[in-house]
Every structure is written in structure tokens, then in C-alpha cells.
Amino acid sequence: MPITSIRGHREAASRLLAELRSRPSHAYLFAGPRGVGKALVATSLVHALMCERSPGENFCCTPARCPVRVAPQTERTRARAADADTPRCDCCSACVQIATGVHPDFTYVSRPVGRTEVLIDQVRELIARLGIRPSRSSVRMAIIDDAEALGIPAQNALLKTLEEPPGHAIIIMVSASERALLDTVRSRTRTVRFPALQAADLEAILAAHGVDDKARASALALLARGSAANAIALADGDEPPMKELLDALSTAKSIDFARAQSLAQEFFANRDAAAGNFELLARLLEEILCYKLLKADFVAFPPEARPKLASLADSLGVDAVVKCIDAAVRASEAVEANANPRLQAENWWTIAGHAMRGE
């Protein structure tokens, strides 16, 4: 996506591009909540620097109209692309190679599917590639996504490259949790923090995604808690377990350890699920608190959820709600710092039970 089209972080991206063109740092840490566009900005900067047709903020890559990104290039799809009636890719070869992960001067590293960590072998391969002079561009660039998933050995392996970087290389680390990284790693990067997106930006993103109903877009933007990824998932029907968590909250006063273990296993079994569901719990409780203190309605929530939210609000005291919100925020932060998500969930449900019983 061209930098001029980025929602919420356009000014920051433009400043970073100017810096990368003049006096770049050897390594950057893009830190902020999940789903707010950190990796999108990082990738856009790579395109802006390496595009061979029109480098800069309006680089030539147009993924929405690029058949190369639609399907693998088999003999059949190549034959179709040769047909005069088939739209051709508007992107230069460098942009296509960056987008498909085969550009010789660009490396993208992320946590493998089904794994909890970025592997040390991935880091070693990256280090080896960064040591080679660029072949097509003036610089070698690398993005390490899910940087919070770098294990301690992998971070230590990367440390020497961060201390004595090749002069032709720029590394961008993307992380939802700075605290998961070693102090020695953080201190050798230039940290750029990305805030949560504003509701207006999320509504515009949803409109571009095909959500034409403004009222629905506004409601989804509120539920997404500043995350474009959450907003798009909600729009696509990937509904979070709101009903199930509301049912559990309704019975939290009587939750015992066995029930807390069961909820932790069902909804908080891994880091991604735990992060999303702790955010959802915090959002639900925040809305309950606003209802109690400000008499705000639950317009952002589905109609079937509103009576249960109102019933919870009427049955809980302000102190209990505040304690539960605080515990949810702390648990979410602990999970982002690589704490065991199920243990954090078991602890949260125990705290919630005590708070709702007034203990």
C-alpha cells in the first residue's frame, strides 16, 4: 500500500521514509498494539525504497489489481496472463518480488505456523544474508515480524549483528510487546511506537473493506479497540466468543478452580487467543462501567448481548468491575511479555470471582 494511502500512521511513515533516505538507523523497533498497521508501514517503507519504477511515497505497487498476488503462477495462470483480455500487473518486478518474498535484497522473517517462537535457524539465515552486499538495490532490508516471539538464544544470536551491523543493511523489528525483548536488543534499535487507531480511521478501513452500513462500521470500530485487524475480522464474520464470555462472567461469583481451568483451556490456550480474549473482557467490563457511571447504552454490541450486559451491570458493584478491568489489563500485559496464557487466565477468573463476591 502506498504511504499516502496508509490510515492513522501516514505522517509517521513519511517521516521514517525521509529518515531512511538521508541518515537511517541500522535497526528499528516498531512497537505497538496488535493489528494497528506496524508491519504494513514496515513493508510499505521497503517498497518505497526498493521500487524500480517510481520509488517514494507513491511507489508503483498496487496489490488490489495485481494478478501475481491472486494465485500461484502455474502454466495455466501464465497462459491466462498472456491473454489480451486479462489485466496485467501494474507493479515493477522489484515490488512483485518484495510482495512474494523472493527479492534478493529483502528478507521477511516471522513465526512459523504452528510454532510459538521465531526459530534460531531463521535468525542465523537472516544474519548470513545481511552480510552479503546488495545485488539490485542500494541497501539490504529485513523485517522481523512477531519479534516478541524471538527466543532468548535467537535474540542473543542477533545481538552481534545489531552491535556491529553491515553498513548496507537496515533491520525493522515489529513487536506487540517491547518487554518480551532483551534490554540489550532494545537499546540497539531506534524505537518507533505506533498507537491504536482512531475510530474514524477504522471506519474508513471498514468502508474500503466493503462495509457500507455506517452504523455497523461505527459499532465494529468501537469493538475493535483500535485494531484494524480486529475490525476486519469482525466484519468478515469472525466473531469473538462474546456470548460465551458473557455467560461465564454472569456465573463468575460461583466459579471454582476446576471451572477456571476449563475456561482457561477453552478460551486462553495460546498467546494469540489469550491476548484477544483478555482485550474483549476488558472491553466488555469497560462498557459495563460506562453504563453504571454514565448511563451509556450498549449500542456498539449486538442486540442479543445488550440485555445480558445490562443485567451484569446491575448486579456488579463499581469496585468489582474496576478490579476485574485492572486484572484483565495486567494479565494481557503479562501474556504479551511471554507469561503462560492459561495460568494468567486461571488467575484472572479466580480474581474475578473474589471481586464479584466482594472478597
Order of alpha helices (4+ residues) and beta strands (2+ residues): alpha-beta-alpha-alpha-alpha-beta-alpha-beta-alpha-beta-alpha-beta-alpha-alpha-alpha-alpha-alpha-alpha-alpha-alpha-alpha
